[in-house]
Amino acid sequence: MIHITLGPMRYVNPEQDQLGRDHVGWDSNMDDAALFRANRGCWVLGERADREQYALLSAQGIVRQAIEIDGLASVAGGRRAIEGRYLEAGHPVYDAYVGKPQPVAAARNPVTYFDSPHAARTCGCGCGAPVTIGWFLTGHDQKALHDRVAKVGTVHQFIEWFDRTYVEGEGTMASRIVSIAPHANAKKACSAHGVGADCAALVADVVLRDAGSEHVEWAVCARWLKENADAEAWLRRHPVEAARLGAV
């Protein structure tokens, strides 16, 4: 798990800051959203950071925030910024660390790492086996790849689908799931199937990021969640959110 030690809040020039911030650091008056915006970057994060699921922000010896990591975005100077979301009470990582003494000794480097039982991940193929290094057990990455190819069809069909979906020149997929939560927004029709499909009750709100927008909000039916491979994979990687949907 990544551990980042914050200093007192200080003002910076938003025209010079790589994330456009006007302040960084910790202050007792900050709420969770402000703390995340001010301190998700820009940090020197080595190769180990790519294997971590969570980060803790500490100040004055106390853990102030726990973050679930979706990815690490590169910024100038070899530094990176965390993309993800801050956790709230009820999540096991939040409950284990936030508001408690920081789990690592003070060090000159603000970024440190430690092994946590709450940061164990399971194999990315979906088999459920624990992994401690990387994302897959040996050989399971190939299994995961071939399983997904088979869902599309032949290898040729998969390549055709990929070429249609991949945004040429952007280096990104056309859309990426950022979050899935129980339906609460104002949308009345399924965003995936449209009004004419007459879908059953909407069950989830899905936030997507694509080449055209950082925030696209959908409302979807249960059928879309079951049939969409990306949604299925996202929920496997986020069991807490999957449990919330299951309780609705």
C-alpha positions in Angstrom: 0.0 0.0 0.0 1.2 3.5 -0.8 1.6 5.9 2.1 2.0 9.7 1.5 3.0 12.1 4.3 1.5 15.6 3.8 2.8 18.9 5.1 0.7 21.9 6.2 -1.5 23.5 3.6 0.4 26.0 1.4 -0.7 28.1 -1.6 0.8 27.5 -5.0 0.4 29.2 -8.4 -2.3 27.4 -10.4 -0.7 28.6 -13.6 2.5 26.7 -12.7 1.0 23.7 -10.9 0.7 20.7 -13.2 -2.8 20.0 -11.9 -4.0 23.6 -11.8 -4.2 23.6 -8.0 -4.0 26.8 -5.9 -3.0 24.9 -2.7 -1.6 21.6 -1.6 -1.1 19.9 1.8 -3.4 19.3 4.7 -5.6 21.6 6.8 -8.2 20.5 9.4 -10.9 22.5 7.6 -10.6 20.5 4.4 -13.3 18.0 3.6 -12.5 14.7 1.8 -13.1 16.0 -1.7 -10.8 19.1 -1.1 -8.1 16.9 0.5 -8.2 14.5 -2.5 -8.0 17.3 -5.1 -5.2 19.1 -3.4 -3.0 16.0 -2.8 -3.6 13.3 -5.4 -0.4 14.5 -7.1 2.3 15.2 -8.1 4.4 12.5 -6.6 7.5 10.5 -7.5 5.9 7.0 -7.7 8.1 4.1 -8.7 7.3 0.7 -10.3 5.8 -0.7 -7.1 3.1 2.0 -7.2 1.7 0.3 -10.3 0.9 -2.8 -8.3 -0.9 -1.0 -5.5 -4.7 -0.7 -5.1 -4.8 1.8 -2.3 -3.0 4.9 -1.0 -3.1 6.6 2.4 -2.7 10.3 3.1 -1.3 11.2 6.5 -0.6 14.5 8.3 0.7 15.2 11.8 1.1 11.4 12.3 -2.6 10.6 11.7 -4.1 9.0 8.5 -6.4 11.6 7.1 -7.7 9.8 3.9 -7.7 6.4 2.2 -7.8 6.3 -1.7 -8.7 3.5 -4.0 -6.5 3.8 -7.1 -7.8 3.4 -10.6 -4.6 4.4 -12.3 -1.5 6.7 -12.2 -1.4 9.6 -14.6 2.0 10.9 -15.8 2.8 14.5 -15.4 5.9 16.5 -16.2 9.2 15.9 -14.4 8.8 12.2 -14.1 6.1 12.6 -11.4 2.6 11.0 -11.4 -0.9 11.8 -10.0 -3.4 9.3 -8.6 -6.6 8.7 -10.4 -9.3 7.2 -8.3 -11.6 8.0 -5.4 -11.4 8.6 -1.7 -13.0 6.0 0.5 -15.6 6.4 3.2 -16.6 4.7 6.5 -17.6 1.1 5.9 -14.9 0.3 3.5 -12.4 -2.1 5.2 -9.3 0.1 4.3 -11.0 3.2 5.6 -12.0 1.6 8.8 -8.6 0.1 9.4 -6.6 3.3 8.9 -8.4 6.6 8.7 -8.3 8.6 11.9 -5.6 6.3 13.4 -1.8 6.7 13.8 0.0 6.4 10.5 1.2 2.8 9.9 4.8 3.6 8.9 7.6 5.5 10.6 8.3 9.0 9.6 10.8 9.3 6.7 12.5 12.0 4.7 10.7 10.8 1.6 7.0 11.7 1.7 6.2 8.5 -0.4 6.7 5.2 1.3 5.2 1.7 0.9 4.1 -1.0 3.4 2.5 -4.4 3.2 -1.1 -4.5 4.4 -3.5 -7.4 4.7 -6.2 -5.1 3.4 -4.3 -4.6 0.1 -4.3 -8.2 -1.0 -5.5 -8.6 -4.5 -6.9 -11.5 -6.4 -5.8 -12.7 -9.8 -7.0 -10.5 -12.6 -8.4 -13.5 -14.6 -11.2 -13.8 -12.1 -10.2 -17.2 -10.6 -10.2 -15.7 -7.1 -6.6 -16.8 -6.2 -4.5 -14.3 -4.2 -1.5 -12.6 -5.9 1.2 -10.6 -4.2 3.2 -9.4 -7.2 1.7 -8.1 -10.4 -1.9 -8.8 -11.5 -2.0 -12.5 -12.5 -0.8 -15.9 -11.4 1.7 -17.4 -13.9 -0.1 -18.1 -17.2 -3.5 -16.7 -16.0 -3.0 -13.5 -18.1 -3.2 -15.6 -21.2 -6.3 -17.4 -19.9 -8.0 -14.1 -19.2 -7.1 -12.8 -22.7 -8.4 -15.9 -24.5 -11.6 -16.0 -22.4 -12.3 -12.4 -23.5 -11.5 -13.1 -27.1 -13.9 -16.0 -27.0 -16.7 -13.6 -25.8 -16.4 -11.6 -29.0 -15.9 -14.6 -31.3 -12.9 -15.6 -33.3 -9.5 -13.9 -33.1 -10.3 -12.1 -36.4 -13.6 -10.9 -35.0 -11.9 -9.7 -31.8 -9.4 -7.7 -33.8 -12.2 -6.1 -35.9 -14.1 -5.2 -32.7 -10.9 -3.8 -31.1 -10.1 -1.7 -34.2 -13.7 -0.3 -34.1 -13.5 0.4 -30.4 -10.0 1.8 -30.0 -9.8 5.6 -30.6 -7.2 6.0 -33.3 -4.4 8.3 -32.4 -5.7 8.8 -28.8 -4.2 5.7 -27.3 -7.3 5.0 -25.3 -10.4 2.9 -25.5 -13.6 4.8 -26.5 -14.9 4.6 -23.0 -13.7 3.5 -19.6 -15.8 2.8 -16.5 -14.9 5.1 -13.6 -17.6 4.0 -11.1 -20.8 2.0 -10.7 -23.3 2.8 -7.9 -26.9 2.1 -7.1 -29.3 4.2 -9.3 -29.9 7.6 -7.8 -29.6 10.1 -10.6 -32.5 11.8 -12.4 -32.4 9.7 -15.6 -35.6 7.7 -16.3 -34.6 5.7 -19.3 -31.8 3.2 -19.8 -28.8 5.1 -21.3 -27.5 1.9 -23.0 -30.7 0.8 -24.6 -32.8 4.0 -25.0 -36.4 4.8 -24.3 -37.8 2.5 -27.0 -36.3 -0.6 -25.4 -38.7 -0.2 -22.5 -36.1 -1.6 -20.0 -37.1 -2.8 -16.6 -36.3 -0.6 -13.6 -33.0 1.1 -13.7 -30.6 -0.3 -11.1 -27.2 1.5 -11.4 -25.6 4.8 -12.3 -22.4 4.3 -14.3 -19.8 7.1 -14.7 -17.7 6.7 -17.9 -14.6 8.5 -19.2 -14.0 8.6 -22.9 -12.0 10.6 -25.5 -14.6 13.3 -25.6 -15.4 13.8 -21.9 -13.9 13.1 -18.5 -17.4 12.5 -17.0 -20.3 10.8 -18.8 -23.1 9.7 -16.5 -25.4 6.8 -17.5 -28.3 5.1 -15.8 -28.6 1.4 -16.8 -30.8 -1.6 -16.3 -29.9 -5.0 -14.8 -29.6 -6.6 -18.3 -26.8 -4.2 -19.3 -24.8 -4.9 -16.1 -25.1 -8.7 -16.8 -24.3 -8.5 -20.5 -21.5 -5.9 -20.5 -18.1 -7.5 -20.1 -16.5 -4.3 -18.9 -19.1 -3.8 -16.2 -18.7 -7.4 -15.1 -14.9 -7.0 -14.9 -15.2 -3.7 -13.0 -17.6 -5.2 -10.4 -15.2 -8.2 -9.9 -12.4 -5.7 -9.1 -14.7 -3.7 -6.7 -16.5 -6.1 -4.4 -17.7 -3.4 -2.0 -19.6 -1.6 -4.8 -20.8 -5.0 -6.2 -22.2 -5.8 -2.7 -24.0 -2.4 -2.6 -25.7 -3.2 -5.9 -26.6 -6.6 -4.7 -28.3 -5.2 -1.7 -30.6 -2.9 -3.7 
